[in-house]
Amino acid sequence: MTEQPLREPTLLILTAIADAPRHGYAIAQEVEKISEGRTKMRTGTLYGALERLLEQELIAVHEEEVVDGRRRRSYALAPRGRQVLTAEAARIARTAEEATRRLGLGAPGGRDGFGSAVTA
């Protein structure tokens, strides 16, 4: 059975930590950067999502420390999260390729509008 597509905030959070563990504030900054400013995560929303992703075993606590009396965690992609994100990235790429094909965005000379070779 195929998993449901990820909701955009989940996709953005998993993408934000795909290359390196990050603490909450850095995740929020990466989400904003990845989404080109379209998504700004409020603190409560972000930490609620992180707790849910921990419960779903998509992410894991990488490191935990106490700074100025407050717990500070950094989060990393868990093996299951890497599998889910990989599958979602492939699904999105297939959909984008099909949309590009249907829109007729392929350019002469076997190149699409994004600089990639088009294969038949």
Residue, then its C-alpha position, 0 to 999 in steps of 0.5 A: m500500500t502506498e503512503q499518503p503524500l506528505r503535507e507541505p509542512t512535514l515535507l519542508i521539515l524533513t527536507a530541512i534536516a535531510d542533510a544535517p541535524r538542526h535545532g528548532y530555530a535553524i529548522a524554521q529558518e531552513v523551512e522559510k529558505i526552502s519554501e522561498g519565504r512562503t512558509k514561516m513556522r510559528t514556534g508552537t506549530l513547529y514544536g508540535a510537528l517535531e513531537r508528532l514526527l518523533e512519535q512517527e519515528l520519521i525524525a530522532v533527537h540527535e543531541e540534547e543539551v541545557v542552555d541557560g536552563r532550557r532544554r535545546r534539542s537538535y533533530a536528525l532524519a531517522p531511517r524511516g524518515r529518509q525512506v519516506l522523504t526519498a519516496e516523496a521526492a521521487r513522487i513529486a519529481r514524476t508529477a513535475e515531469e508529467a506536468t512539464r510533458r503535458l504543458g509541452l515545455g520540452a525545448p527543441g534539441g532534446r532539452d526540456g525547459f529546465g536544462s535536462a535531457v528529454t528521453a523518449 
